[in-house]
C-alpha cells in the first residue's frame, strides 16, 4: 500500500538509513502515496527533510508540486509551503533562497504553537545553510537558540545533533566536550547515521589536540556509515560543518549554480552518469562541467573537490 511505503520511509529515516528511506519514498511516489489526498502535513515535512539530506531534487520537486495543505489543517499552508520551497531550493544549491524560506517557515510554525524540535529541526538545517554561505554569526545564533528546546524535548537524535553542531561551531576544548556529549547521547538513539557523524566530528576535533583515539572514532564512524548504507567518500561521514576556512567557501564563488551543484554531487561520490540522470543532461555534459570546475578551482580531480568544497561536500547534518 502506498501509505505503508511512506511510513517505511519515515521509520528508515529515523533509524539513520537515508538512502533506504529515499528508495522507499521514490516507491511511494510511483505508487501515488505522496500527494495531497493521501499524505498528511507531518509526513510531508519529514519527506522534505529527507529530500534535503539526500540532495534529491526529484523528491523535493514532487513534494513542492503535489502538496498543498487543506484549509482544515491545524497548520497554515504558508509555513509548510515555505519549507517545501526551501527544500527544493537547497536541493538545487540555491542556498540563499533555501535558508530564507526555512527560517521563515520555522518562525511561522512556532507562532502557531508547533515546537517539536525533533520532528522539525529547522534551526539545525538553517544553521548549516548559513555556515555553507559563510555566515558564521547567523549559524551560531540559531544553534544557540536550538539548544534549550532540544534539551527540553529530550529526544536523543535531536539533542545529539544540536550538541554536535554546537561543538563543531565552538571548537576548542569546549567544543570537544560538546562533541563527546553528543556521542554519549546518540548511543541511546536508533539513528546510527547521526551517531556516525558525531563520531567523525569528534575524531576530527581530537586530531587537533592531538589525541591517540582520534582515528578510532573516525574508523568507527566509517563502519557505522557503511551499516547505514552510505557509500560515499570519507568526508561524507562528517558533520556537514568543517573548520572555519572562509577561503574554501569563497573559492566556490567563481562557480555558477550549475557548476556548484555538479561539483557537490561529484564530491559526494556520484558517478557522471548518476549526476547526468539527476540533472537531465548527458554524461559528456557533466564531464565538461567538471573540467571547468577543476580549472576554476585549480584542483586535480575529485579528490581535490572533496578537500576544496568541504564543508559543502557534506549533507545537512
N, C-alpha and C positions, 0 to 999 in steps of 0.2 A: 504494500500500500504506500502511496506517495508520502503520507504524513509520517509513516514509520521511518522512511528514509531521512526525513528532516530530523526526527528525534535521534536517529542513529548518528547523524552528522553532529548534532548538538552534544551528545554523550562523548563522541570521539574527540571533539574539540576540547571539552572539559577534561579529558583524560590525557591531553597533551599529544594528540596524534593528528596534527593539522592536515597532513597530506591525505590521510584516510578520510578525514572529515570532508575535505574538499571533494574527494571522489564521490562520497555519498550525496553531497549537496548537488553535484552535477547530475547524478542519477535522479535525484528528486526533481530537478528542473525538467529533465527529459520526460519524467512521469507526470508532470503537471502539478507537483506538490508545493511549489513555491510561487504562489500568486495571491492576489487579494482575497479570493474566496476561501482559500484553504489554510493559509499561514498567518498566524497572529503577529502582532507588532513585536512582541518579545522575541519570538523565534527569528523574525526578520532582522532585528538588531544583532542577534548572535551570528546569523549568517553574514551580515555585513562586516562584522568584526573578523570573521573567518576569511572573507574576501580580501581584507586588508592584510591580514597576517600571511596569506599565501600569495599575495600580489596577483589575484585572479580578476582580471579586467572583465572577463565574460560573466562571472558570477555577480560582480558589482554592478555591471550594466544591466543584467537581468533584473536584479532587485530594484534598481532605480526606475526601470521602465514598467515593472509589473506590480509594484506595491504602492497603493495609496490608502492610508488608514481610513476606515469608515467614520462617519460623523459620531457614531455612538461609542467610539474608543475612549477609554479614560485618559489616553494621551492624545494631545492635539496632533494633527497631521504635520504641523510645521517642524517640530524637533526631529521626528522620525525621518521626514523627507530630507532635512538638512544633514542628518547622519549618513543617509544613503548617498547623498550628493558628495559628502566628504569622503566616503569610502571609494566611490568611483574616481574622484579626483586623485586620491592617494595612489590607487592602482595605476593611474595614468601618469604618475610622477608630477602632478600639479600640486606641489606641497603647500603652497600659499593658500590656494582655494580650499584644500583639504583641511588645514588647521583652522581656518576661519569658520568653516561650516561645522566642524566637530565641536569647537569651543562654543559656538552659538547654540548648537543642539544641547550640549551639556548644561548650559546656564538655563535654557528654557525648561529642560526636564526637571531640574532642581526646583525651579519656581512652581512647577506643577506637582511637586511632592515626591518625585522619583529620586531616591537616594541610594539605590543599590549599586555600590561601587564594585561589587564582584561581577554582576551581570553587565554593567555598562561602565567600564573603566576609562571614561572619556579623557580624564586628566592625564593618565599614563600615555594614551595614544597621542594626545595633543603635545605632551611634553617631548616625546620622541620626534614628532614632526618639527617642533621648534628647534630641537637640537640639530636635526639634519639641515635646517635652514641656517644654522649658525647663530641662533638667537638664544644664548645661554641663560640670560636672566629670566626670560619667559618660561623656559623649561624648568629652572629651579623653582620658580614661583608655583607652578602647577603641581609639581611633585610634593612640595611642602604642604600645599592645600590637600593633596590626596592622602597624606599620611594619617591624619586623625580619623577620617571616615573609614579607612581601611582597617585601622586598629579596632574601631568601634564595631564594624561589621564582623570582623573576626575570621573571614574565610581564608584559609591558608594560602591558596593560589593567588588571591588578590593582594593579600598583605605581603607575601613573599615577593611579588612583582614590584610593588611600591618600594620595598626595602632595597631591592636590587638596583632600581633606577636611582633612588636616593643615594645609595652608597657609591654608585658609579659617578654620579654628578658631583658629590662632595669630595671624593678622593681622600688620599692620605690615610692616617690611622683611623679617623672617624669613619671614613668610607669603608675601610676594611672591616671594621666591627659591624657595620650595617650589612655588608655582604655575607659575613659569617652568620648573622642572624637570619638573613634571607634563606640561606641554605638550610638552617635548622628548621625554620617554619615550613619550608616546602617539602621537607622529608615526610610530613604528615599529610601532604596533598596527593591526590591522584594524578596531578598534572606533571608528568615526568619531563615534558618539554620545558616548562618553566624552571624546574629543578636543574635541568641540563644547562640552561642559560645562566643560572645563578652560580653553578659550579665553575663554569667557564669564566665568568666575570671575576669570581674570587681568585681563581688561578692566575688570571692575568694581572690582577692587582697585587698578588703576592710576589710576582716576578719583580716588581719594582722595589721590593724591600732589601734584598731578595730573600726568598724562603724556599727551603728544600721541598716543601709539599706542593709547590705551585703546579708542577707538571702532573702530579697525581690528580688534582682537581680537573685539569684540562683533559686528561685522558678519560677520566670518569664522565666528563661532560660529553665527550665524543661517543662513549658507549651508550649513554642514555639517549643521545640523539639518534643513534642507529636503531635503538629499540622503538623509538617513536616513528620510525620510517622516514627520517630526514636524511636524504642522500645529497648533501650539499658540501661545498668547501668548508674547511675547518672554521673559518671566521664566522660562518653562518650560525655556529653554536654559541656565539656571543650574545651580548645583551641587546644589541641594536644600538648601543651607545659606545663610542670609542673614546680614547683620550682626547683632551682638548687640543686639537690641532686645527685651528681655523683655516690654515693654508690648504688643507685637504678639501675642506668644503668649498673654499674659494676657487680651487682648481676646476671644479665642475661647472663654474660659471661660464666657461668657454664652450660648454656643450649645449646643443639645442635640446629641447624637451624630448624629442625622439631619440637622440643620441644618448641622453642620460638614461632613458628607460631601457634601451637595448644594452647599455653598459652595465646597468644594475642587474638585469636578468642574467647576463653573461657571468658577472661576478658571483651570482648565486649558484652557478653550475649548470644553467640551462644550455642545451646544445643550440647551434644555429637553427636547426630545423624546428626545435621547440619554440624558440623565440619567433621564428617566421610564422608559425601557426598561430601564436598568440596575437601577433601584430597584423596578420592577414597579408603578408608580403612573401617574397621568395627568400630562400636561404642565401642566395647571392646578394640580395639587397642587405641582409643582415651582415654578411661578411664585409661588404663595402662600408657600412656604417661603423663597424668595429674598427676597421682600418683607419677611418677618420678619427675615431676616439683615441686610438693608440698614438696617432700623430699629434693630436691636440694636447694630450696629456703627457707626451714624451715618455711613454712606457713601452714595455715589451710584453705583449700578450696578456692572457687572462690573469696570470699570477700578479702582474702589475696592477690590474684592475682591482683585485681584492684589496691590495695594500692602499692604493690611491683613493678608492671610493669608500673605504671603511671610515665612518660607520654606515655609509649609505648601503653597503652590501648586506647589512643586517636587516631583519624584518622588524615589524612593530612588536617590541618586546613584551 
